[in-house]
Amino acid sequence: MPGETMEPEPGPAMRPAPAEVLTRITVARARILRELECRDSEAEAAAALGLSMNGLRSHIRDLKGITGAGSVREMQRWWRENRGAWLRELAAAAGVSASDLAS
């Protein structure tokens, strides 16, 4: 909702995402997840992404379906817990090894 703050909810850790879920997170979707995580409101995230609120809500609905999150707060937690695995999956798909990333 506009003006709704998006502080993470306390709670138990979510289960790690399987590879088939991670592969559905495109770079564009990762950017949306990042903005939702680091902004204080959905309105701020939409503005940073250059999206209307309706456009952002559409992406949120899609991402909830992909991540299994029931709320933006749960999605924030899901992204924090799975972004490293997502990046490793992306690197592997591109043929990039961990040693390539270190250089």
N, C-alpha and C positions, 0 to 999 in steps of 0.2 A: 504494500500500500504506500502511496506517496507519503513522505515524511516519517514512515516507519523506520525506527532504528533497527540495525541488524547485528546486535551483539550476539556472539555465539552462546548457545545454550550449554550449560554444563551437562554432562552425561557420559555414559560409557562409550568407549571407542567403538566405531562401526567396524564391521568386517572388511578386510581388504577387498578391493574390487578385482574381479576376475579380468583376465586379459581381454575377453570379448566385450566387456563394458568399457575398458580403457580405450580400445580402438575406436569406439564411437565418439570419443571426445576429440573433436578437431581442434586445430590451433585457434580458430575463431571462438569455439565454445570454451576453450581454456581461458581465453581473454575475458570472456563474460564471467566465468567463475572467479577469476582473479579480481575483477572490478567489484563483483558482489562481495567478495571477502574483504577487500581493503577500504571500501567506502562505508560511510555511516548510514546511508539510506539507498533504497532502490532508485530514487530520483537522482541522486549523485552519480550512481553507477550508470544510469541511462545517459546522463549528460556527458560523462567521460567517454562513453562508447559512441556518442553521436546518434543515439536511438531515442525514439519516442517511448513513453511509458508502455504503450500498448505493444510496441515492438519488443521491449525488454521482457514484458510479461509472457509473450509468446515463447521467447527463448527459455525463460524460467520454467514454463510448463514442459517444454521438450527436455530440459536438463533434469527436471524432477523425474520424468519417465525413465531417463537413462540411468540416473544415479540411484533411484529408489528412495530419494529423500522426500519427506512429506512437507518440508518447509524450506525457506531460504536459509534459515539458521542451520538446519541439518545438512543442506547442500554445502554451506561454508565449511562445516566440520568435515564432510566427505572429501572436499577438495584439499583441505589441509592434510588429511591423512593419506590421500592417494595421489597427490601431484607428483611426488618423487617417482612412484611406480609408473605414472603416466609418462613422465619424461624419459624414463628408461625404456618403456615400450616404444615411444616415438623414435628414440635414438636407434634402437634395435631394428625398427622397420626401415630406417634410413641407412642402415649398415654402418652406424657410428658406434665405436666401442668406448668404454669408459676411459681408456688411455687417450683416445682422440679428444675427449672432452677436457682432459687435464692439461693439454698442451695449448 
